[in-house]
Amino acid sequence: MHYIQEIVKRQKQGEYIGIYSCCSANKYVLKAAMQRAKKNNTFLLIESTSNQVNQEGGYTGMKPADFYVFVKKMAIREGLPESSLILGGDHLGPLTWTNLNEEQAMNNAVELVKQYVEAGFTKIHIDTSMRLKDDDKSIRLSDEVIAARGAILCEAAELAFMKRKENDPDCVAPVYIIGSEVPIPGGAEEAEGSVSVTIPANCEKTIQAFYAEFHERNMSAAWERVAGIVVQPGVEFGDLEVFDYSRENAKELISYMKNNNKFILEGHSTDYQRKDNLKNMVEDGIAILKVGPALTFYLREALFALENIEKELLMNSGIPLSGFRDTLEMIMLENPGYWIKHYHGDEQALKFARAFSLSDRCRYYLNDDRVQQSINRLFANLDAVDIPYTLMSQYLPNQYEKIRKKELTPNTETILLDHIGECCDDYLYATISK
């Protein structure tokens, strides 16, 4: 039984248990998440989106098989048991090809899903909720169209699984997540006044549409492994604001799903929720919590803090400084494609957003060679000196406390990873059964 199916079973028996999904391809984020999973003896679900990793390389330059090997090798180095690691594909569908007509876009999406499953990914979020070039832009896609396209992708996934099973008879069958009210990856593009919670009738309609399409294609076995549905429980974030989870606002949806014996809910855009809200969500049956930008936000936050320490210690030393923040800003201005549609306002507002937005579009630039070189320089400079406790207390007070207690080694990368790990801690608090 797949661990996600075990979560479903235990949830339906009244146990408050879940799992968070680490939606990132950043090496520091993945390393921090692995270290926390090892420390807490928990499963770790890592998902890559169709924008990050696809058959064309995505913005990471990795195809599904490449990312699979990349993560597996890192897990071995970190001493995380292979049995504790789950790899998933997020928003698998025609998301990357919305500029193409349905036939072309869906052909690409079929190949995408096929490569993910053949590589060994076992948690598959099928997302066909977006309009394609020849869809009517004036109306929302019907549940029937979304479900029909989703069933096509699931069928491709099942065929890919059978091919994988020929070479590995013991491989785990994939579980599927479906949905039609799917928040866009990475947070809202523009600020919203409020976030509407999925109503039970819409949820039921989506489930019935998918059920009909799966059985039309004789995929009853695959339907048994559809474990969850993506809904909008009322959480979202923009540049500067977070819409907090409200049990009161979501009570009708939660009540409806409590009476459903098959599905758990998958919550997207849970980034920046308070840990008590995350725990409430899991208790309410939103048992899969997606987080992505918040993890790299914590990474960026720590890098800015470490650079401030570097400046205080080495500004007039004659030692070349890392220039991390300036380098990051320069690269983002050279190639604005990843942030220009998301950030708004005058030049001062745009500069602030590039550095501090909760949408964290700077994550797309962290793998640039020049940015990575500045990070390497930052690490080298700080590891060559003893950082005074006073500066640690000023810029990274939580890590300062751990260093004082000898719970943390005063090494630059270790400090960075521990700060990222604080984000993971909130999710572990919410999802680990007590």
N, C-alpha and C positions, 0 to 999 in steps of 0.2 A: 504494500500500500504506500502510495506517495504521501509524504509528510503533510502536504496541503490537504489531502483527503482525511488524514488523521485529525487535523485541526477542525475540519468540518464535523466529523463524528463527535469530537469532544465538545465542540461548541453546542451542538444539538442536544448533548446530554447535560447542558447547563454549566459547563466549565468555562471560565473566562481565560481563554488562551488565544494567541494570535501569532503573527509573524510580521516583521517589517521588511520591506523591500528596499534594498540599497540600490537606487537607480543612478548609477554613476560608472564611468569608465576611468576615473582619475586614480592613478596609482596610490596616492597618499590616502585618499578616501577608502579605497578597497583594503589597503593595509591596515588602517585604523579599525575598520569594521571587522576584519578577520581577527585582529588581536582581541577585540571586545568579545567576539563570539567564542574564541578559545578560552578566554578568562571565565566566561559565564557558562561554558559548556552548552551552548545553544546552536540551533541550526542558523545558517546564514543564507538568506536569499539575495542573490545579486542579479539585477536585471539590466539589460542594455536596451535602449530604444532603437526603433528602426532608423532614426536619424543618426544615432551614434555608430551603429554597427549594421551594415547590410552588405548585399552582394557586390556593391560598388565601392565598399570601403567606409562609407559614412564619413562623419567629420573626424573620427578617430583614425581613419585609415585602415581599420580592421574589418575583415569579413567575419561571419559568425564563428567559423572554425578557428580563426586567429584569436578571437576574444576568448573562446572556450579554453584554448591552450594557455593564453596569457593569465587567466584567472586561476586555472588549475596549478600552474607552476608557482604562482605567488602563494597559493594556499599551502603548497608543499614547503616553501621556504619559511612560512609563518607557523608551520606545525599544526595547521588546522586540518583535522581528519577529512578525507574526501567524503565520507558518509555524512558529514555535517553541512556540506555545501550544496546548495540548490541554485542552478542557473536558469534564468528565465528571459523571455523576450517580451518587451513592453511595447504596446501600440503597434503590434505587427499587423500590417495591412498596407493599403495604398497611400499612407500619410505622406511619404516622400515623393509621390508621383501624382499629386492632385492637379498638376498642370497638364496631365494626359487624359485622353478619353478612357472610358471604363475598360474597354478591352485591353488596352496597353497597360494601364495602371494595375489592373487585376492580374495580368500575366506576370508583372514584376512582383506583385505581392505574393503570388503563389510561389515564385522562386525564392523569395525572402523567407517565407515560412518553412519551405522545404529545407533550405540550408540551415536554419536554426535547429530544426528537429534532427536532421542528419548529424549535426555537430555534437548533439547531446544535451541541448536545452530541454528541460522537462516541464517548465511552467510557462504556458503560452497564453499571453493576453491577445486575443483577436480583436482588432479595432478596425471596423469598416464604417465608422460613424461620420466620416468626412465626405463632403461633396467633391466629385471629380469634374473634369473640364466640361463634359457634356451633360452634367446634372443641372437641373433648374436651380439657380442660385437664389431664387426668391422664396423657396420653401425648404423646410427641413426634410431631410431624407426620411422616408417612411421606415418603420420597423421592419416591414417585409423586405425592402431592398437591403437594409443593413444586415438582416439575418441571412438573406440569400447569399450575399457576398461573403459573410462570415462562414457559412456552411461550406462554401467552395474552398476557403482557406483551411478549414478544419479537415476537409477531405484530403487536401494536399499534405497536411501534417500527418495524418494517419498513414498515408502511403509512404511517407518518408520514415515514419517510425518502423513500419514493417521492413523496410530496406535496412535500417539500422539493426533491427533485431536479428536479421540473417547473420550478421557478423558478431553480434553480442546478444545471445539468447537471454541473458539475465538483465538486460537494460530495462530501466523503469519506463513505463508508458507515460506519455505526457498528460498533464491535467490542463484544462482550459478555463479561461476567464472570458466572459462575454459581456455585452452591454451596448446600449445605444445612446445613453446620456453620459458621454465620456468627456471629462475635462481635458482641455488641450495640454500637451506635455509642457512642463516647465513653468506653469502658472499663467495667469491671465495676461494678455497683451496690453490691456488698458484697464485702468481702475474701474471698478463697478460699484454701484450704489448698494447692492445687496446680492446675495447668492440664493437662488431658489433651490429648495430641496426637492429631489425626485419624489413624485407622488406615487402611492402604491399602484394605482391603476396603470400608470405608464410602465412601472416595473413589471407588472403582470403581463402587459401586452408584449413587452420585449421578450420575456421568457417564453411565452406561447409562440411568438413568431420564430424564435430560434428552434424551439422544440419541433415545430412543424417542418422547418427546412432540414433539420438533421434527420428526421425520420423519412422525409421524402427521398433523401439520399442513402437510406439504409445504414445510418450511422448511429444506431442505438447504443452500441458499445462505447463509442466516443462520447455520446450524451451522458453516459454514466460517469464519465470523468470530467464533465463540466462542473467545476466545484464552486464557482463564484460569479457574481455579476457586479460590474462597475456601476456605481450610482453617484449622484451628487448629494452627499449628506449635509451640505451647507458649509463646507470649508473651502477656502481659496486664499490666495495671496496675490498682491500686486507689487508695485515698486516699493511702497512704503507702508502698506497696510496689510493686516491679517484678519480674515474673517474667522472668528473662533467658532468651534463646534458648540452647538446648542442642543441639548437633549430635548428641550421643549419644542424647538422647531422641527426636529427630526422624529418626533414620537410616533407619528402615523406610519412612516416608512419602517421604523424599527419594529413596531408592533406587527406590521405585515410580515416582515422577514422572520420574526421570532416564530411565526406559525408555519414557516416554510421549512420542511425537513431536509431539503436538498442543498440549498445554497447558503454560503456566507457572502458577505459584502466586501468589496474591495474599494478602499477609499484612496483617491488620488489627491494630489496637492495638499497633503497633510503637513507639509513643511511649516515650521515655526509655530505649530500648535503647542500649547503648554502641555506638560507631561500628564497632568490630571485630565485634560481633555482627551489626550491620546488613550489613556486608560479607560475613560468613559466610552470612547468609540469601540474599543475591543469588547468591553462588557455588553455593549449594545449590538454586537454581532458584526461590526465592521472589523473583521479579523485580519485583513491584509492591509497594512498601512504603507503607502508609497511615499518615499522621501528621496529627493534628488538635489535640487538647488540649495537646500539648507545645509547639506553636507559640504558642498564646495564653498558656501558662504562662511562656514566655520573655518575651513581651510584658508580662505582669503583673509579672514579676520586675524587668524594667527600669524599669517605671513606679514600683514601690515604691522602687527604688534612687534614681531621679531625685528622687522626693519627699523622701527622706531628705537629699539634697544641698540641695534647696530649703529645708528646715527649718534646716539648719545655717547657710545663708547669709542667710536672710531672716526668721528667727523673730521678731526684735525690731526689724525695720526699719520697721514701720508699713505695709508693702505686704501687701495681702490674699494669703494663701496659697491654694494650689489645693485642699487638703483632699481629695485624690483618694481615699486609702484610706478615710477616714471616709464620704465620699459613696458609694463603692462598697458599703460595709457597710450603710449606711442603705437603699439601693435594694434590696439583697438581702433585707433583713429585711422591707421593705414588700411584696415579691413573692417569697415563698419557693418558688414552684412549680417552679423549675428545679433546686433543690438539696435540697429537704426529703426526698425519697425516697432520696437518694444518700449523705447524711451522717448519721452516727450518734454518739451519746454525749451527755454533759452539755453545758451551755451553753458551757463553756470549750472543749470539744472541737469543738463546732459552729462556734464563732467562728474557731478555728484552721483548720478545714477550709475555711471560706468564703474564707479568704485564701490558704492554702498547699496545699490538696489537689492531688494529681497529676491528679485527675479534672477540675480546673479549671472547676467549674461557673460561676465568675464570668464566664466568657467570654460567657455569655448576656446579661450586663448592660452590657457595654462600649459598646453603641450607644445606651443611654439618654441622653437629652439632657443630663441633669444630670451624668452621669458624663463625657460628652464635653466639657462645659463646663469641668469640673475639669481634664481633660487639656489643653485649650487654655490654661487659666490657668497650668498647670505649665510648658508650653512657653514661654509669653510671659515668665513670671518668670525662667526660667533663660536664655533667649536674650538677656535684657536685662543680664546680668552675665557676667563672666568666671569660669568655674568653676575653682577652684584645682586643680592637678594632684593635690594631696594628697587631695582629696575624690573625684576620679575614681578614684584608686588604691584608695581605701577601699571604694567602692561598686560600681565597674564597672572592675575592673583590666584586663580584656582590651581594653576600649575606650581606657583610659588609655594602654596600650602603643602602640596604633595611632595615637593622637593625638600621642604623643611622637615617633613615627617619621614623622609627617606623612602617614600612610596614611588618616587619617580626619579629616574636618572637625569641629571642636568645636561642632556644631550639635545641639540637643536631639533633634530628630526623626531626624537622621542617626545619632546615638548609639543611639537606641532601635531603629532598623531594623537596625543592625549587630548588636545583641545578639540579635534574633530570627534574623538571618541565621546566627548560630552554630549554631542548630538545623538549619537547611537545610544547612549545611556537612557535618554528619555524614552526611546522606543523600546528598549529592553524592559524598562520599568513597566511599560504599558502592556507588553505582549507575553511576558513570562508568567506562566500560571503560578499562583501562590497557594 
